[in-house]
Amino acid sequence: MDARTHTHTALAEDLKRIVGSRLIDPLDILFGAGEELRERLDRQAAEWAGTLLGEDDQAAAYTAIRLVSALYPGDGPFDPPPAWWGTPFGRAVFRRAGHPAASAVPFSVAAAVLGITRQGVHDLTVRGKLQRDPGGGVTVESVRARLGTRTQREESR
């Protein structure tokens, strides 16, 4: 399996897991229609993954924002724990839409998104590969740029 197929499969599976637990399971408890919805979710998760990983930046960002809004509704800003950003869905959201509530993120979030340690983020900052934010942490745009570069290298293997 090549890197692109592996990334798509991992993202689709992550989306099925999240949508299943946050939306389908409660609806199944209330209405008993889970099987039909799970079959549709199987197809839809593959489509969402394709859009999130595809060439159309606007469609990918819109899909990321739509999914986050539906899966994590609330009156406060969306601010998941750092580990969430290390999931296939978290990385896809960050890559396509950035952090919806911040222009800079702590080293721990950048590390989770990039799949490296906080020390690795510090080293990249010192070497000028990530941009330090004056308020602390690193800029979302520099992490997105680094993630985009890494994704392109992985897909070319």
Secondary structure, DSSP 8 states (H G I E B T S, - for coil): --HHHHHHHHHHHHHHHHHIIIIIHHHHHHHS-HHHHHHHHHHHHHHHHHHHHSS-HHHHHHHHHHHHHHHS--SS-----HHHHTSHHHHHHHHHH--TT-SEE-HHHHHHHHTS-HHHHHHHHHTTSS-B-TTSSEEHHHHHHHHHHHHHHHHH-
